């Protein structure tokens, strides 16, 4: 049974996303959202493309239904199963190797113990379902990488770490070797500057290490984590290339050695996200044979300054070769 209210909310929400220049989303909400998206698609009312994750609590039911990652059509496809490894930095619950500054013996929490990670990863991958695991602290990321390593590479599936915010420096190369996607949100970095400086002072970490990951060969897939942050991709592009807040602080950027070029940041949002979903044969670049999804904007991100990109206005959003939103 599809909730009429939820269906109408998603219809309204997609208009807001189209106005921001988004043509595809990776959705990690529940099964009710899945049903509502499918109802919109079947009615011809879905205007952007959806890669829909499976809640871990529904994994067994999804397997029984025969769901597989990549199953579907160009408008709606089944995505990975979403698993939580730890908490968050703001709540002092991300799983760390060392205590938070000023909080003796608080190293955060392991939401899903390592043995359960291995069991769930094995079960999902064996059924043809990719895994996307929330991990923020360096201990959480290390254990998730260990679990992916224990399961081994699974041809045809691209496993992800969601957020991958604070890692042991040596774990960047391990992610690359195992083909683990770093699904990251640039605005988290600039929102969390003060938190990281206060809570993780003295930790030896690769934090929001976009340059380090890219140089190590890790596939970057950028997004927003909306509604935790704004879904505006231009705010994320600005954060990725400056590592500064919208007001320009700190001058020169926070840990500026981890900045990306604008071309790299755009690629992480487009081709990187498509690769993370296993959909790069259909989208992610404008090329013959790919889907006709593109936008027109009032700013050239490759020529203008980052602060101009931050203020970009979308003029037209085209999905599937049709204008789905246009500024009036």
C-alpha positions as CSV (number, residue, x, y, z in Angstrom):
1,X,0.0,0.0,0.0
2,X,1.5,3.3,-1.1
3,X,0.9,6.3,1.2
4,X,-0.8,9.1,-0.9
5,X,0.9,11.7,1.3
6,X,4.4,10.2,0.8
7,X,3.8,10.0,-3.0
8,X,2.8,13.6,-3.1
9,X,5.8,14.6,-0.9
10,X,8.2,12.8,-3.3
11,X,6.6,14.5,-6.2
12,X,7.1,17.9,-4.6
13,X,10.6,16.9,-3.5
14,X,11.7,16.0,-6.9
15,X,10.8,19.4,-8.2
16,X,13.1,21.0,-5.6
17,X,15.9,18.6,-6.6
18,X,15.5,19.3,-10.3
19,X,15.6,23.0,-9.6
20,X,19.1,22.4,-8.0
21,X,20.3,20.6,-11.1
22,X,20.0,17.0,-9.9
23,X,19.0,14.3,-12.4
24,X,19.6,11.2,-10.3
25,X,19.5,10.3,-6.6
26,X,20.8,7.5,-4.4
27,X,18.0,7.1,-1.8
28,X,18.6,5.2,1.4
29,X,15.1,5.7,2.9
30,X,12.7,2.8,3.7
31,X,10.5,0.4,1.9
32,X,7.6,2.9,1.9
33,X,9.7,5.2,-0.2
34,X,10.5,2.4,-2.6
35,X,6.8,1.7,-3.1
36,X,6.1,5.4,-3.6
37,X,8.9,5.8,-6.2
38,X,7.6,2.8,-8.1
39,X,4.1,4.2,-8.1
40,X,5.4,7.5,-9.5
41,X,7.3,5.6,-12.2
42,X,4.4,3.5,-13.2
43,X,2.2,6.6,-13.4
44,X,4.8,8.4,-15.6
45,X,5.4,11.0,-12.9
46,X,9.0,10.2,-11.9
47,X,11.2,12.9,-13.4
48,X,14.6,12.0,-12.0
49,X,16.4,8.6,-11.7
50,X,16.5,6.7,-8.5
51,X,19.1,4.2,-7.2
52,X,17.2,2.8,-4.2
53,X,19.0,1.2,-1.3
54,X,17.7,-1.7,0.8
55,X,17.4,-1.2,4.6
56,X,19.4,-3.8,6.4
57,X,16.3,-4.9,8.3
58,X,14.7,-5.8,5.0
59,X,17.7,-7.7,3.5
60,X,16.3,-11.2,4.0
61,X,12.9,-10.2,2.5
62,X,14.6,-8.5,-0.4
63,X,16.7,-11.6,-1.1
64,X,13.5,-13.7,-0.9
65,X,11.9,-11.4,-3.4
66,X,14.8,-11.9,-5.8
67,X,16.1,-8.3,-5.7
68,X,19.6,-7.7,-7.0
69,X,21.7,-4.6,-7.2
70,X,21.2,-3.0,-10.6
71,X,17.9,-4.6,-11.2
72,X,15.3,-2.3,-12.8
73,X,15.2,0.2,-15.6
74,X,16.8,3.6,-16.3
75,X,14.3,5.3,-14.0
76,X,14.4,3.1,-11.0
77,X,17.0,0.5,-10.0
78,X,17.7,-1.5,-6.9
79,X,20.8,-0.3,-5.1
80,X,22.9,-1.7,-2.2
81,X,21.9,-2.8,1.3
82,X,22.7,0.0,3.8
83,X,24.4,-1.0,7.0
84,X,25.6,1.1,9.9
85,X,29.0,0.5,11.4
86,X,29.1,3.4,13.9
87,X,27.5,6.6,15.0
88,X,28.5,10.2,14.1
89,X,31.1,12.8,15.1
90,X,28.6,15.4,16.3
91,X,27.1,13.0,18.8
92,X,30.6,11.7,19.9
93,X,29.6,8.2,18.8
94,X,31.7,7.6,15.7
95,X,34.0,4.6,16.4
96,X,37.6,5.8,17.0
97,X,40.9,4.1,17.8
98,X,41.5,6.8,20.5
99,X,39.3,8.6,22.9
100,X,37.8,12.0,22.0
101,X,39.7,14.9,23.4
102,X,38.6,15.6,27.0
103,X,36.4,12.4,27.1
104,X,38.5,9.7,28.7
105,X,37.6,6.2,27.5
106,X,34.9,7.4,25.0
107,X,35.9,5.9,21.7
108,X,32.4,6.0,20.2
109,X,30.3,2.9,19.5
110,X,30.2,0.0,17.1
111,X,26.6,-0.2,15.9
112,X,27.2,-3.4,14.1
113,X,30.0,-5.7,15.5
114,X,32.7,-6.9,13.2
115,X,31.4,-10.5,13.1
116,X,28.0,-9.3,12.0
117,X,29.5,-7.1,9.3
118,X,31.2,-10.1,7.8
119,X,28.0,-12.2,8.0
120,X,25.9,-9.5,6.5
121,X,28.4,-8.6,3.7
122,X,28.7,-12.3,2.9
123,X,25.0,-12.8,2.8
124,X,24.3,-9.7,0.6
125,X,27.2,-10.3,-1.8
126,X,26.3,-13.9,-2.2
127,X,22.8,-12.9,-3.3
128,X,24.0,-10.3,-5.8
129,X,23.4,-7.3,-3.6
130,X,26.1,-4.6,-3.1
131,X,26.9,-3.2,0.3
132,X,27.0,0.4,1.4
133,X,28.3,0.8,5.0
134,X,28.1,3.9,7.1
135,X,31.5,4.4,8.7
136,X,32.8,7.7,10.1
137,X,35.5,7.0,12.7
138,X,38.9,5.5,11.9
139,X,38.2,2.3,13.9
140,X,34.9,1.9,12.2
141,X,36.4,2.4,8.7
142,X,39.3,0.0,9.5
143,X,36.9,-2.7,10.6
144,X,34.6,-2.2,7.6
145,X,37.6,-2.5,5.3
146,X,38.7,-5.7,7.1
147,X,35.2,-7.1,6.6
148,X,35.2,-6.3,2.9
149,X,38.6,-7.9,2.7
150,X,37.3,-11.0,4.5
151,X,34.5,-11.3,2.0
152,X,36.7,-10.6,-1.0
153,X,36.0,-8.9,-4.3
154,X,32.6,-9.7,-5.7
155,X,32.6,-9.3,-9.5
156,X,29.8,-7.1,-10.7
157,X,29.2,-5.4,-7.4
158,X,30.8,-2.2,-6.1
159,X,30.8,-2.0,-2.4
160,X,30.9,1.4,-0.7
161,X,31.8,3.1,2.5
162,X,29.3,5.9,3.2
163,X,31.1,9.0,4.6
164,X,34.6,7.5,5.1
165,X,35.4,10.7,7.0
166,X,38.3,9.8,9.3
167,X,40.7,7.0,8.3
168,X,44.1,5.7,9.3
169,X,46.4,6.9,6.5
170,X,47.5,3.3,5.6
171,X,43.8,2.4,5.0
172,X,43.6,4.6,1.9
173,X,45.7,2.1,-0.1
174,X,43.7,-0.8,1.3
175,X,40.5,0.8,0.0
176,X,42.0,1.2,-3.4
177,X,43.3,-2.4,-3.5
178,X,39.9,-3.8,-2.6
179,X,38.0,-1.5,-5.0
180,X,35.9,0.0,-2.2
181,X,34.1,3.2,-3.3
182,X,34.4,6.2,-1.0
183,X,30.9,7.7,-1.0
184,X,31.5,11.1,0.5
185,X,29.8,14.5,1.1
186,X,32.1,17.5,0.8
187,X,30.0,19.9,2.8
188,X,30.4,17.5,5.8
189,X,34.0,18.6,5.9
190,X,33.4,22.3,6.1
191,X,30.5,21.9,8.5
192,X,32.6,19.8,10.8
193,X,35.9,21.8,10.9
194,X,35.4,23.0,14.5
195,X,34.3,19.6,15.7
196,X,37.3,17.8,14.2
197,X,39.7,20.3,15.6
198,X,38.3,20.1,19.1
199,X,37.4,16.4,19.4
200,X,40.1,14.7,17.3
201,X,43.1,16.9,18.2
202,X,46.3,14.9,18.2
203,X,44.8,11.9,16.2
204,X,46.9,10.7,13.3
205,X,44.1,10.7,10.7
206,X,43.4,11.2,7.0
207,X,40.2,13.3,7.4
208,X,38.0,13.9,4.4
209,X,41.1,12.9,2.5
210,X,39.8,13.4,-1.0
211,X,43.2,14.2,-2.6
212,X,44.9,11.4,-0.7
213,X,42.1,8.9,-1.8
214,X,42.2,10.0,-5.4
215,X,45.9,9.8,-5.6
216,X,45.8,6.3,-4.0
217,X,43.3,5.2,-6.6
218,X,40.1,5.2,-4.5
219,X,37.0,5.9,-6.5
220,X,35.3,9.0,-5.1
221,X,31.5,9.3,-5.4
222,X,30.2,12.7,-4.1
223,X,26.8,13.5,-2.8
224,X,25.0,15.6,-0.1
225,X,23.6,13.3,2.6
226,X,20.4,15.4,2.4
227,X,18.5,16.2,4.5
228,X,21.5,16.3,6.9
229,X,23.0,18.8,4.6
230,X,21.5,20.8,1.7
231,X,21.2,18.8,-1.5
232,X,22.7,21.8,-3.4
233,X,25.6,20.3,-5.5
234,X,27.2,23.7,-6.0
235,X,27.7,24.1,-2.3
236,X,29.5,20.7,-2.4
237,X,31.6,21.7,-5.4
238,X,32.7,24.8,-3.5
239,X,33.6,22.8,-0.4
240,X,35.5,20.3,-2.4
241,X,37.8,22.8,-4.1
242,X,38.2,25.2,-1.2
243,X,37.8,23.2,2.0
244,X,36.4,26.5,3.4
245,X,33.1,27.6,4.7
246,X,30.8,29.7,2.5
247,X,32.2,32.8,4.2
248,X,35.7,31.9,3.1
249,X,37.0,30.7,6.4
250,X,39.5,29.4,7.2
251,X,41.6,31.4,4.8
252,X,43.3,29.1,2.3
253,X,41.1,26.2,3.4
254,X,41.2,23.6,6.2
255,X,44.0,21.0,5.5
256,X,44.2,22.5,2.0
257,X,46.5,19.7,0.7
258,X,43.3,17.6,0.4
259,X,41.6,20.0,-2.0
260,X,40.4,18.8,-5.4
261,X,40.3,20.6,-8.7
262,X,36.9,21.7,-10.0
263,X,37.1,19.1,-12.8
264,X,37.8,16.4,-10.2
265,X,35.0,17.5,-8.0
266,X,32.5,17.6,-10.9
267,X,33.6,14.1,-12.0
268,X,33.1,12.7,-8.5
269,X,29.5,14.0,-8.5
270,X,28.7,12.7,-12.0
271,X,30.9,9.8,-13.3
272,X,32.0,8.8,-9.7
273,X,28.4,8.5,-8.5
274,X,27.4,6.6,-11.6
275,X,30.3,4.2,-11.2
276,X,29.4,3.6,-7.5
277,X,25.9,2.5,-8.7
278,X,27.3,0.3,-11.5
279,X,25.5,2.5,-14.0
280,X,28.5,4.2,-15.7
281,X,27.7,2.4,-18.9
282,X,24.5,4.5,-19.1
283,X,25.2,7.8,-17.4
284,X,27.9,9.9,-15.7
285,X,29.2,11.6,-18.9
286,X,27.7,13.3,-21.9
287,X,28.6,11.0,-24.7
288,X,26.9,9.1,-27.6
289,X,24.9,6.1,-26.3
290,X,24.5,7.6,-22.8
291,X,21.3,9.0,-21.2
292,X,20.5,12.6,-22.1
293,X,20.6,14.0,-18.6
294,X,22.2,17.5,-18.3
295,X,21.7,21.0,-17.0
296,X,22.2,24.6,-18.1
297,X,23.6,27.0,-15.5
298,X,24.5,30.7,-15.4
299,X,28.1,30.0,-14.2
300,X,31.0,28.3,-15.9
301,X,32.5,26.2,-13.0
302,X,35.7,25.6,-14.9
303,X,36.4,29.3,-15.6
304,X,35.0,31.2,-12.7
305,X,36.1,31.5,-9.1
306,X,34.7,29.0,-6.5
307,X,32.7,31.7,-4.8
308,X,30.9,32.3,-8.1
309,X,30.2,28.6,-8.4
310,X,28.7,28.6,-4.9
311,X,26.1,31.1,-6.2
312,X,25.3,29.2,-9.4
313,X,21.7,29.3,-10.6
314,X,20.3,26.4,-12.6
315,X,18.4,27.6,-15.7
316,X,17.2,24.3,-17.2
317,X,17.3,20.6,-16.1
318,X,17.0,17.9,-18.8
319,X,16.4,14.3,-17.9
320,X,15.9,11.7,-20.6
321,X,16.1,14.3,-23.3
322,X,13.1,16.2,-21.9
323,X,13.0,19.5,-20.0
324,X,11.9,18.6,-16.6
325,X,12.4,21.9,-14.9
326,X,13.1,25.4,-16.2
327,X,13.7,28.8,-14.4
328,X,11.0,31.3,-15.3
